[in-house]
Amino acid sequence: MVVKETDREVVLTRPDDETTSVTILKYGATVYSWKLKSEEQLWLSTAAKLDGSKPVRGGIPLVFPVFGKNTTDEYLSKLPQHGLARNSTWEFLGQTKSDPPTVQFGLKPEIANPELTKLWPMDFLLILTVELGADSLKTAIEVENTSTSKELKFNWLFHTYFRIEDIEGTMVSNLAGMKLYDQLLKESYVDKHPVVTFHQETDVIYQNVNPERAIQIVDKGVQVHTLKRYNLPDTVVWNPWVEKSQGMADFEPKTGYEQMICIEPGHVHDFITLAPGKKWNAHQLLCKDELNYQAIQ
Ligand SMILES: O=P(O)(O)OC[C@H]1O[C@@H](O)[C@H](O)[C@@H](O)[C@@H]1O
């Protein structure tokens, strides 16, 4: 069977290749496993909670309507870090296409986490579409402002945890020349390094990354993941390294930071504002591609 639904999750398998599958937890509509020919592509903490008691540490948590912890907006500032989508149980809307196998999940205030919608009383409809290609995974989001009178102000981000072999042998390409905000230094500057490498905690937001740029994760000269984006101008690059991992109870093993890198495409530098009745769409495509070092224009 291509789509298997249980109370907790949905598993989508390629009809032509049962070793290629994606598993989506209804809580947060969180993709927490994507296997390509039996090989896991995403990192998931061994202490991740999959029982709905907290957002999943790993996979692809969804960040909406706010990235990080807001301190200025009247309503968004009341929400916890990264908003309410990853801590709400979504509705499984079913399979929408057989080739490539595609499923959808929906979230609206009536079913979202009531503790959180109380703090952020807005009208919205989110539709997440997950499409399992032969060697790719596309996650697409549509945000609709279902209010007839109020604007909807939000961030969106796919918090993608990629599985890698060894963080110190890994580099991320095609972000050179981009302006970034370093969340640890609290400073903005242009990244002049030809590639991003990792030797310590990293938490940066690249802004307005040209949509033509495919971000590539390269392990000792070999492309292991390629990330393409639509309508997601910013990219967060995060690795907690030693100390920060120690402080996260759901981050295990403690050496797990060596096998993960978060490359998170989003719209987070500023807010999207949707007029009543309007929709906004974006997607990320995780795939494999030739190594392509793109020149800075
Ligand atoms: O622990 P959380 O809420 O899942 O966040 C993890 C990280 O998410 C990243 O997106 C942020 O840039 C980091 O600052 C943050 O630490």
Ligand as a Chemical Component Dictionary entry (heavy atoms), coordinates in Angstrom:
data_LIG
# 
_chem_comp.id                   LIG 
_chem_comp.type                 NON-POLYMER 
_chem_comp.pdbx_formal_charge   0 
_chem_comp.three_letter_code    LIG 
# 
loop_
_chem_comp_atom.comp_id 
_chem_comp_atom.atom_id 
_chem_comp_atom.alt_atom_id 
_chem_comp_atom.type_symbol 
_chem_comp_atom.charge 
_chem_comp_atom.model_Cartn_x 
_chem_comp_atom.model_Cartn_y 
_chem_comp_atom.model_Cartn_z 
_chem_comp_atom.pdbx_ordinal 
LIG O1 O1 O 0 15.242 24.371 20.275 1  
LIG P1 P1 P 0 14.365 24.860 19.160 2  
LIG O2 O2 O 0 13.268 25.762 19.620 3  
LIG O3 O3 O 0 13.858 23.722 18.309 4  
LIG O4 O4 O 0 15.298 25.743 18.224 5  
LIG C1 C1 C 0 16.443 25.222 17.677 6  
LIG C2 C2 C 0 17.189 26.294 16.881 7  
LIG O5 O5 O 0 16.419 26.625 15.753 8  
LIG C3 C3 C 0 17.108 27.475 14.826 9  
LIG O6 O6 O 0 16.280 27.698 13.741 10 
LIG C4 C4 C 0 17.423 28.784 15.500 11 
LIG O7 O7 O 0 18.137 29.617 14.602 12 
LIG C5 C5 C 0 18.228 28.548 16.775 13 
LIG O8 O8 O 0 18.435 29.778 17.437 14 
LIG C6 C6 C 0 17.515 27.552 17.673 15 
LIG O9 O9 O 0 18.344 27.253 18.772 16 
# 
loop_
_chem_comp_bond.comp_id 
_chem_comp_bond.atom_id_1 
_chem_comp_bond.atom_id_2 
_chem_comp_bond.value_order 
_chem_comp_bond.pdbx_ordinal 
LIG O1 P1 DOUB 1  
LIG P1 O2 SING 2  
LIG P1 O3 SING 3  
LIG P1 O4 SING 4  
LIG O4 C1 SING 5  
LIG C1 C2 SING 6  
LIG C2 O5 SING 7  
LIG C2 C6 SING 8  
LIG O5 C3 SING 9  
LIG C3 O6 SING 10 
LIG C3 C4 SING 11 
LIG C4 O7 SING 12 
LIG C4 C5 SING 13 
LIG C5 O8 SING 14 
LIG C5 C6 SING 15 
LIG C6 O9 SING 16 
# 
